[in-house]
Amino acid sequence: MEEKTQEEEKDQPLIHDFNKENLKNAFTPKVIALLVVIVIVGLLSGYFISNKTGPMGVKTTSVSSSNASKGTIIGSNDTSTFKDTAEGTLKEGGIDGEGAFHLVRPGGDSQNVYLTSSSVDLSKFIDKNIKVWGQTQKAQHAGWLMDVGRIEVL
C-alpha cells in the first residue's frame, strides 16, 4: 500500500459528493439482517424488563383498595434512596400545586406530609392508615414534600 503524501491529502476536497451507489453498497442483505435482529432483540428485552419491574426497579403489584390489608407492602426495597419515613392517614390533594396527596398526622395541618410518587399508585390507599418511605423534596409551600417509593398499610 502506498501512503498518501501531505500534498495529495491537501488536494482532496474535504466535502465529497453524495453518491447513490455508495448508499446501495452500504445496505447489503447482511447489514439489513443485522439491523432487523438488533431491533427485535431490543423490543423483546424491553418487553421482558418492563414486565418484571417498574420505575427504579420497583416490583409492580396490582392492588385495589379492597385488598390492601394490614401489613401489605408495595414498592421499592431501596432504603438508601427512600430513607425518610412518615405515618398517617392518606388523603387526596396537595397544597398550592405541590403534591397530589397528603398524610394527615396528629398535630394539625402544619404536620401534614405532602406526597407525590412516580413509582407507587397512591390513589389505591386513600383513607387508609399507612407508613411511607420516600425522599424529601424541596418545596415552596408544603412544610414537608416527599417522593414516595414504598408504602405499608398499617
C-alpha positions in Angstrom: 0.0 0.0 0.0 1.2 3.4 -0.8 1.0 6.1 1.8 -0.5 9.4 0.7 1.7 12.3 0.9 0.7 15.5 2.5 0.3 17.2 -0.8 -2.1 14.5 -2.1 -4.2 14.8 1.1 -4.4 18.6 0.7 -5.6 18.2 -2.9 -8.6 16.0 -2.0 -11.7 18.0 -1.2 -13.0 18.0 2.4 -16.6 17.6 1.3 -17.4 14.7 -1.1 -20.4 14.3 -3.4 -23.2 12.1 -2.2 -23.3 9.1 -4.4 -26.3 6.7 -4.6 -24.0 3.8 -5.4 -22.2 4.2 -2.1 -25.6 4.0 -0.3 -26.6 0.9 -2.2 -23.3 -0.7 -1.3 -23.8 0.1 2.4 -27.1 -1.7 2.7 -26.2 -5.2 1.8 -28.5 -8.1 2.8 -26.2 -8.9 5.7 -26.4 -5.4 7.1 -30.2 -5.3 6.7 -30.5 -8.7 8.5 -28.2 -7.4 11.3 -30.3 -4.3 11.8 -33.6 -6.3 11.9 -32.1 -8.7 14.5 -30.9 -5.7 16.7 -34.4 -4.2 16.6 -36.1 -7.5 17.5 -33.7 -8.1 20.4 -34.2 -4.5 21.7 -38.0 -4.9 21.5 -38.0 -8.3 23.3 -35.6 -7.2 26.0 -37.7 -4.0 26.7 -40.8 -6.1 26.9 -39.4 -8.6 29.4 -37.8 -5.9 31.5 -41.0 -3.8 31.7 -42.9 -6.8 32.9 -40.5 -7.7 35.7 -40.1 -4.2 37.2 -41.5 -0.8 37.2 -39.7 2.5 37.6 -36.4 2.4 39.5 -36.5 -1.4 39.9 -39.8 -1.3 41.8 -41.7 -4.6 41.6 -45.1 -3.8 40.3 -48.1 -5.3 42.1 -51.7 -4.9 41.4 -53.5 -3.7 44.5 -57.0 -2.4 44.9 -58.3 -0.5 47.9 -60.4 -3.5 48.9 -57.4 -6.0 49.1 -54.9 -3.6 50.6 -55.0 -5.3 54.0 -52.9 -4.5 57.1 -49.3 -5.5 56.5 -49.4 -5.1 52.7 -46.1 -3.6 51.5 -45.9 -2.1 48.0 -42.9 -0.5 46.3 -39.1 -0.5 46.4 -36.9 -2.1 48.9 -34.2 0.5 48.3 -34.0 2.1 51.7 -30.8 4.0 50.8 -32.8 6.1 48.2 -36.1 6.2 50.2 -34.7 6.7 53.7 -37.3 9.2 55.0 -40.5 7.8 56.7 -43.8 9.1 57.8 -47.1 7.7 59.1 -50.6 8.9 58.8 -54.0 8.7 57.0 -53.7 9.3 53.3 -56.0 12.0 51.8 -56.3 13.4 48.3 -55.0 16.9 47.5 -51.8 18.8 47.7 -51.0 22.4 48.7 -50.6 25.1 46.1 -49.7 22.7 43.4 -47.2 20.7 45.5 -48.0 17.0 46.0 -51.1 15.2 44.8 -51.9 13.6 48.2 -51.1 14.3 51.8 -50.8 12.3 55.0 -52.9 13.6 57.9 -50.9 13.3 61.1 -51.6 14.3 64.7 -50.9 17.9 65.4 -53.0 19.6 62.8 -52.4 20.9 59.2 -48.8 22.0 60.0 -47.8 18.3 60.5 -49.2 17.1 57.1 -46.7 15.4 54.7 -47.5 16.2 51.1 -46.8 13.3 48.7 -46.0 12.6 45.1 -44.9 9.3 43.6 -43.9 8.1 40.2 -43.4 4.5 41.3 -46.4 3.7 43.5 -50.1 4.4 42.8 -51.1 6.3 46.0 -54.7 6.6 44.9 -55.2 2.9 45.9 -54.6 3.8 49.6 -56.9 6.9 50.2 -58.4 6.9 53.7 -56.0 4.2 54.8 -53.6 4.5 57.7 -50.2 3.9 56.1 -46.4 4.3 56.5 -44.5 5.7 53.6 -40.8 5.6 52.7 -39.6 8.3 50.4 -37.2 11.0 49.6 -37.8 14.6 50.8 -38.0 17.1 48.0 -37.6 20.9 48.1 -40.9 22.7 48.4 -42.2 26.3 48.1 -45.4 25.9 50.1 -45.5 22.5 51.7 -43.9 22.0 55.1 -42.7 18.6 54.0 -42.9 17.3 50.4 -41.9 13.7 49.8 -41.5 11.5 46.7 -42.8 8.1 47.9 -41.2 4.8 46.9 -42.7 2.4 49.3 -45.9 2.0 51.3 -47.0 -0.2 54.1 -50.7 -0.5 55.2 -50.9 -0.2 59.0 
